[in-house]
Amino acid sequence: MVQKKKFIFDLAILLVLNLLIKPFWTVIIEPKVQGQIGDRDYGEYFVVFNFSLLLTILLDLGLTNFNSRNIAQNNHLLSKHLGKMMSLKFALGIFYFLLSIPIGYFLLDFNFKMLCFLCLNCFLLSFNVFLRSNLQGLYLFTIDSIVSVLDRLIQVLILVAMLLHYFGWQISAMSFIYAQTIGYLLTGIICFFIVLNKTHSFQLNIDFAFCKMVLKKSLPFAILVLLMTFYNRLDSIMIEKILGGDLGKVQSGIYAKSFRLLDAANQIATLFSLQLIPIFSRMLKNKDNMENIIRLSFTLLVTPALIVSIGTIFYAEYFFTKIYTGDTQGYEILAVIMSCFTAVCLTCVFGTLLTASGNLKKQNIAAVGGILINVILNFILIPKFFAFGSAVSSLITQMLTGLAQAFICYKVFNFRVNKRLLLSVFLFIGGLFLVNVLTRNITKITEINFVIMLIFSGLLAFVTGVINPKSILRFVKYK
């Protein structure tokens, strides 16, 4: 049986560390960088960056997910499989470069140097995530939480020096990329030696029979990740290509102002889901009842997501004023796109359960539907509404796919319909809108109004029963 108290403790460490480091990157570092290099140059970087992410599944092909589940269920296999898995990762990295760079440079006419370094960063990031999957499989969540923010911490320190012009350093799109490269590289080296310390022996070697077995088992998950990456990352590329020229680059830059805030929130939810994979895998192997941990995970993720999503609708312009020092261009995009966070949290709970159980066929069908909806809506909305149209497209796509995965879980695992929880959620959503309306102008100071809104929203979660302290305490105490 899973040790629930340890799960709560490790999750708290993960959230605290990420909330200390990553918001600083999102609301201070990246906006300052974009402010200094301009929307056009940042928009060019943002488009190439998203393109480099489209084919990152070629760097992994489901290996990380397979490895996390495999090590969680069979800890002794770490020493046997690490060298083989790393060799396979390097081979996939070469394949990724040979495919991504020609497409980006010859077909899409991206800046060659920028494209090469962003692809390198994607490889380093994917490699780090793979190394961390070994820590997660060994249930070393505290160490994993520290490593998860180390790359950002290093990058923040370098970029602060650049923004303040220490050592004569100047900020540009390329220096911004170099800082990321250094952060990922140093973190990878440190994480490798941590994992190496947990093995009895290590040797890089290609085992073709082993590679074939792993890829065969992980391929359905790889297809799922590829599909989900496309409907998550296509938006900025479609904005730039549909609108064309400087207008496309500028609109992509404006879209990036809002997307980075959503992406930061999504990263925290994704880290949560990465910890859930080995937990779900072990519980499924032991045939434990899943409903309690699903409700707990849903409560811990969706409750704050709803507060953030609905609160942003009312405070989007204020956030832009503070983050972008008075520049509010595009704040309407933020008001729409942050609602995607709730949908992503649904995927992080129910999609992760389906992944851990190996039920990927229906997930892939839902993901294909998501891509089709996203592309069609982007072609309709971007020419009329520019970046705002893409935000609307993203919200519709994410919400439909999130709900679809929740419904698939309900069918696959024969979960009971928790009518009381559903009623609590609907009451909570309605109450959040009412709280925001009543507190938005309660004083003349927006910051105070925002804090009051958060306090009442938290209380509302308890009043409506979305958060049930007794259930959580019983879950933590149960062994």
C-alpha positions in Angstrom: 0.0 0.0 0.0 1.2 3.5 -0.9 2.5 5.6 2.0 0.1 8.5 1.7 1.7 10.6 4.3 5.0 10.5 2.4 3.1 11.4 -0.8 1.7 14.5 0.8 5.0 15.5 2.3 7.0 15.0 -0.9 4.3 16.9 -2.9 4.5 19.8 -0.5 8.3 20.0 -1.0 7.8 19.9 -4.8 5.3 22.7 -4.8 7.2 24.9 -2.3 10.5 24.6 -4.3 8.8 25.3 -7.6 6.7 28.2 -6.3 9.9 29.7 -4.9 12.0 29.5 -8.2 9.8 29.2 -11.2 7.4 32.1 -10.7 10.5 34.4 -10.4 11.5 33.2 -13.9 8.0 33.6 -15.3 7.0 37.0 -13.9 10.4 38.7 -13.7 13.1 37.2 -15.8 11.3 36.3 -19.1 9.3 39.5 -19.2 12.4 41.6 -18.6 14.2 39.7 -21.4 11.3 40.2 -23.8 11.1 43.9 -22.8 14.8 44.4 -23.6 14.9 42.4 -26.9 11.4 43.4 -28.1 8.3 41.6 -29.2 9.5 40.8 -32.7 12.8 39.2 -31.7 11.2 37.4 -28.7 8.4 36.3 -31.0 10.9 34.8 -33.4 12.6 32.9 -30.5 9.2 31.8 -29.2 8.2 30.3 -32.6 11.5 28.4 -33.0 11.3 27.3 -29.4 7.8 25.8 -29.9 8.9 24.1 -33.1 11.8 22.5 -31.4 9.3 21.1 -28.9 7.0 19.6 -31.5 9.3 16.6 -32.2 10.8 16.1 -28.7 8.9 12.9 -28.4 11.5 11.5 -30.8 14.0 12.1 -28.0 12.0 9.9 -25.7 9.4 7.7 -27.5 7.9 6.9 -24.1 11.1 5.8 -22.5 10.8 8.1 -19.5 7.3 6.9 -18.7 8.3 3.3 -19.2 11.3 3.7 -17.0 9.4 5.4 -14.2 6.8 2.6 -14.1 9.4 -0.1 -14.5 11.8 1.1 -11.8 8.9 1.8 -9.4 7.7 -1.8 -9.7 11.2 -3.4 -9.9 13.9 -1.3 -8.2 16.6 -3.8 -8.8 16.5 -3.2 -12.5 18.1 0.2 -12.3 21.7 -1.1 -12.5 20.8 -3.5 -15.3 18.9 -1.1 -17.5 20.5 2.4 -16.9 23.4 2.0 -19.4 21.1 0.5 -22.1 18.5 3.2 -21.7 21.0 6.0 -21.8 22.6 4.6 -25.0 19.1 4.5 -26.5 18.5 8.1 -25.5 21.7 9.2 -27.3 20.7 7.4 -30.4 17.3 9.0 -30.4 19.0 12.4 -29.9 20.9 11.9 -33.1 17.7 10.9 -34.9 15.9 14.0 -33.5 18.6 16.4 -34.7 18.8 14.8 -38.2 15.0 15.3 -38.6 14.3 18.6 -36.8 17.1 20.8 -38.1 16.6 20.2 -41.8 12.8 20.7 -41.4 13.2 23.9 -39.4 16.0 25.3 -41.6 15.1 24.3 -45.2 11.3 24.1 -45.0 10.4 26.7 -42.4 13.3 29.0 -42.9 14.2 29.4 -39.2 17.5 31.0 -38.0 20.0 28.1 -38.2 22.0 29.0 -35.1 18.9 29.6 -33.0 17.4 26.4 -34.2 20.5 24.3 -33.4 20.9 25.5 -29.8 17.1 25.3 -29.1 17.2 21.7 -30.3 20.2 21.0 -28.1 18.3 22.5 -25.2 15.4 20.2 -25.9 17.7 17.2 -25.9 19.4 18.2 -22.6 16.0 18.8 -21.0 14.6 15.5 -22.2 17.8 13.7 -20.9 17.4 15.4 -17.5 13.7 14.3 -17.3 14.8 10.7 -18.1 17.4 10.8 -15.4 14.8 12.1 -12.9 12.5 9.3 -13.8 14.9 7.0 -12.1 14.7 9.1 -8.9 10.9 9.0 -9.1 10.9 5.2 -9.6 13.0 4.8 -6.5 10.6 7.1 -4.6 13.3 9.7 -4.0 10.8 12.5 -4.5 12.6 15.0 -2.3 15.8 14.8 -4.3 13.8 14.8 -7.5 12.0 18.0 -6.3 15.4 19.8 -5.7 16.7 18.7 -9.1 13.5 19.8 -10.8 14.2 23.5 -10.0 18.0 23.4 -10.3 18.2 24.2 -14.0 15.9 27.2 -13.5 17.9 28.4 -10.5 21.2 28.3 -12.5 19.5 30.1 -15.5 18.0 32.8 -13.3 21.5 33.6 -11.8 23.1 33.9 -15.2 20.3 36.0 -16.7 20.2 38.3 -13.7 23.9 39.0 -14.3 23.1 39.7 -18.0 20.1 42.0 -17.3 22.3 44.0 -14.8 25.2 44.0 -17.3 27.6 42.3 -14.9 31.0 41.3 -16.5 30.0 43.4 -19.5 27.4 40.7 -20.5 24.5 41.9 -22.8 21.1 40.3 -23.2 19.9 39.1 -26.6 17.8 36.3 -27.9 20.9 34.1 -28.3 22.4 34.9 -24.9 19.0 34.0 -23.4 19.3 30.6 -25.1 22.9 30.1 -24.0 21.9 30.7 -20.4 19.3 27.9 -20.7 21.9 25.6 -22.3 24.3 26.0 -19.3 21.5 25.5 -16.8 20.3 22.2 -18.4 23.9 20.9 -18.9 25.0 21.5 -15.3 21.8 20.0 -13.9 22.1 16.9 -16.1 25.7 16.3 -14.9 24.6 16.6 -11.3 21.5 14.4 -11.7 23.6 11.8 -13.6 26.0 11.4 -10.7 23.1 11.2 -8.2 21.5 8.3 -10.2 24.9 6.7 -10.7 25.4 6.6 -7.0 22.2 4.4 -6.7 23.5 1.8 -9.1 25.8 -1.2 -8.5 27.4 -1.1 -12.0 27.1 1.1 -15.1 28.2 0.7 -18.7 26.9 2.3 -21.9 25.9 -0.3 -24.4 23.4 -0.8 -27.2 21.2 -3.9 -26.7 19.1 -4.1 -29.9 16.7 -6.7 -28.5 16.2 -4.6 -25.3 15.7 -1.5 -27.4 13.1 -3.2 -29.6 11.2 -4.5 -26.5 11.2 -1.1 -24.8 10.2 0.9 -27.9 7.4 -1.6 -28.6 6.0 -1.2 -25.1 6.4 2.6 -25.0 5.3 3.4 -28.5 1.6 4.0 -27.7 2.6 6.5 -25.0 5.0 8.2 -27.5 2.2 8.6 -30.0 0.1 10.2 -27.2 2.8 12.6 -26.2 3.4 13.6 -29.8 -0.3 14.3 -30.4 -0.7 16.3 -27.2 2.5 18.3 -27.9 1.1 19.3 -31.3 -2.1 20.7 -30.0 -0.3 22.4 -27.1 2.5 24.0 -29.1 1.1 24.5 -32.6 -0.6 27.8 -31.8 2.4 30.2 -31.9 3.7 28.5 -35.1 0.3 28.8 -36.8 0.0 32.5 -35.7 3.4 33.3 -37.3 2.7 31.3 -40.5 -0.9 32.3 -41.0 -0.3 36.1 -40.4 3.2 36.1 -41.9 6.0 38.6 -41.8 6.6 41.0 -38.9 2.9 40.9 -38.0 3.1 37.1 -37.4 6.3 37.5 -35.3 4.8 40.4 -33.2 1.5 38.6 -32.6 3.5 35.5 -31.6 5.4 37.6 -29.1 2.2 39.1 -27.7 0.8 35.5 -27.4 3.9 34.5 -25.6 3.3 37.1 -22.8 0.2 35.2 -21.7 1.3 31.7 -22.7 4.4 31.8 -20.4 2.1 32.3 -17.4 0.0 29.3 -18.4 3.1 27.3 -19.2 4.5 28.0 -15.7 1.3 26.8 -14.1 1.2 23.8 -16.3 4.8 22.8 -15.3 3.7 22.6 -11.7 0.8 20.4 -12.6 3.0 18.2 -14.8 5.5 17.7 -12.0 2.6 16.6 -9.9 1.6 14.1 -12.5 5.2 12.8 -12.8 5.0 11.9 -9.1 1.6 10.2 -9.6 2.9 7.8 -12.4 5.0 5.6 -10.1 2.3 5.8 -7.3 -0.5 4.8 -9.7 1.7 2.1 -11.2 2.4 0.5 -7.9 -1.2 0.8 -6.7 -2.5 -0.8 -9.9 0.1 -3.6 -9.6 -1.1 -4.2 -6.0 -4.7 -3.9 -7.0 -5.4 -1.2 -4.5 -8.6 0.9 -4.6 -7.9 4.0 -6.8 -10.9 6.1 -6.0 -9.5 7.8 -2.8 -6.2 8.9 -4.3 -8.0 10.0 -7.5 -10.3 12.2 -5.5 -7.4 13.6 -3.4 -5.3 14.3 -6.6 -8.3 16.0 -8.2 -9.0 18.1 -5.1 -5.3 19.2 -4.7 -5.0 20.2 -8.4 -8.4 21.3 -9.7 -9.3 23.5 -6.7 -6.4 25.9 -7.0 -6.6 25.7 -10.8 -10.2 27.0 -10.7 -9.2 29.8 -8.4 -6.4 30.8 -10.7 -8.4 30.4 -13.9 -11.5 32.4 -12.8 -9.5 34.9 -10.8 -7.4 35.7 -13.9 -10.5 36.7 -15.8 -11.0 39.5 -13.4 -7.3 40.5 -12.7 -5.7 39.9 -16.1 -5.1 43.6 -16.9 -3.7 44.1 -13.4 -1.2 41.2 -13.8 0.0 42.6 -17.1 0.4 46.1 -15.6 2.7 44.7 -12.9 4.6 42.1 -14.9 5.1 44.1 -18.1 5.6 47.5 -16.3 2.5 49.2 -17.7 2.2 47.4 -21.0 -1.2 45.8 -21.1 -1.3 44.9 -24.8 -2.8 41.4 -25.0 -4.1 41.0 -21.5 -7.4 39.7 -22.9 -5.5 36.7 -24.2 -4.4 35.9 -20.6 -8.0 36.2 -19.4 -8.9 33.4 -21.8 -5.9 31.2 -21.9 -5.4 30.7 -18.2 -8.7 28.8 -18.1 -6.7 26.1 -19.9 -5.0 25.4 -16.6 -8.1 23.8 -15.2 -8.3 21.5 -18.3 -4.6 20.6 -18.0 -5.1 19.6 -14.4 -7.9 17.3 -15.4 -5.5 15.7 -17.9 -2.7 15.5 -15.2 -5.0 13.4 -13.0 -7.1 11.3 -15.3 -4.7 11.1 -18.2 -1.9 10.0 -15.8 -4.1 7.2 -14.5 -4.8 6.0 -18.0 -1.1 6.2 -18.8 0.0 4.3 -15.7 -2.6 1.5 -16.5 -1.5 1.3 -20.1 -4.9 2.3 -21.5 -3.6 4.6 -24.2 -5.7 3.8 -27.3 -8.7 5.9 -26.3 -6.4 8.6 -25.1 -4.8 8.7 -28.5 -8.2 9.0 -30.2 -9.0 11.9 -27.9 -5.7 13.6 -28.7 -6.2 13.2 -32.5 -9.6 14.8 -32.0 -7.9 17.6 -30.1 -5.4 18.3 -32.9 -8.2 18.4 -35.5 -10.3 20.8 -33.4 -7.3 23.0 -32.7 -6.1 23.3 -36.3 -9.6 24.0 -37.7 -10.3 26.6 -35.1 -6.9 28.3 -35.6 -7.5 28.6 -39.3 -10.9 30.2 -38.7 -10.0 32.4 -35.7 -6.4 33.6 -36.2 -7.1 35.6 -39.4 -10.0 37.4 -37.7 -8.8 37.8 -34.2 -5.0 37.3 -34.4 -3.4 35.9 -31.2 -6.7 36.2 -29.3 -8.3 33.8 -31.7 -5.6 31.2 -31.0 -6.2 31.6 -27.3 -9.9 30.8 -27.7 -9.0 27.8 -29.9 -6.6 26.5 -27.2 -9.2 26.8 -24.5 -11.9 24.9 -26.4 -9.4 22.2 -27.3 -7.9 21.7 -23.9 -11.3 21.6 -22.1 -12.7 19.1 -24.5 -9.7 16.7 -24.3 -9.5 17.1 -20.5 -13.2 16.2 -20.0 -12.8 13.3 -22.6 -10.0 11.7 -20.5 -12.1 12.0 -17.3 -15.0 10.3 -19.0 -12.6 7.5 -20.4 -11.4 6.9 -16.8 -15.0 6.7 -15.6 -15.7 4.0 -18.1 -12.4 2.0 -17.9 -12.2 1.8 -14.1 -16.0 1.7 -13.4 -15.7 4.6 -11.0 -18.9 5.6 -9.2 -20.4 8.9 -10.2 -19.6 11.1 -7.2 -22.7 13.3 -7.4 -21.8 15.1 -4.2 -18.4 16.1 -5.5 -19.8 17.2 -8.9 -22.4 19.4 -7.1 -19.6 20.8 -4.9 -17.5 21.7 -7.9 -20.4 23.5 -9.7 -21.3 25.4 -6.6 -17.6 26.3 -6.1 -17.3 27.6 -9.7 -20.4 29.7 -9.3 -19.2 30.9 -6.0 -15.8 31.9 -7.4 -17.4 34.2 -9.9 -19.5 35.8 -7.2 -16.6 36.2 -4.9 -14.6 37.9 -7.6 -17.4 40.3 -8.5 -18.0 41.2 -4.8 -14.4 41.7 -3.9 -12.9 43.3 -7.0 -13.7 46.8 -5.9 -14.1 46.3 -2.2 -11.2 48.7 -1.6 -9.3 51.2 -3.8 -6.1 49.0 -3.7 -6.2 46.1 -6.2 -3.6 44.1 -4.3 -5.8 44.0 -1.2 -8.8 43.1 -3.2 -6.9 40.2 -4.8 -5.7 38.9 -1.4 -9.3 39.1 0.0 -10.5 37.2 -3.1 -8.0 34.4 -2.4 -8.9 34.2 1.2 -12.7 33.9 0.5 -12.0 31.5 -2.4 -10.1 29.2 0.0 -12.9 29.4 2.5 -15.4 28.7 -0.3 -13.6 25.5 -1.1 -14.3 24.2 2.4 -17.9 25.6 2.6 -18.9 23.9 -0.7 -17.2 20.7 0.2 -14.7 20.6 -2.7 -12.0 20.2 0.0 -13.0 17.9 2.8 -10.4 18.1 5.6 -11.7 14.9 7.3 -11.3 12.9 4.1 -7.8 14.1 3.6 -6.8 13.4 7.2 -8.2 9.9 7.0 -6.4 9.3 3.8 -3.0 10.5 5.3 -3.4 8.5 8.5 -4.4 5.3 6.6 -1.5 2.9 6.2 
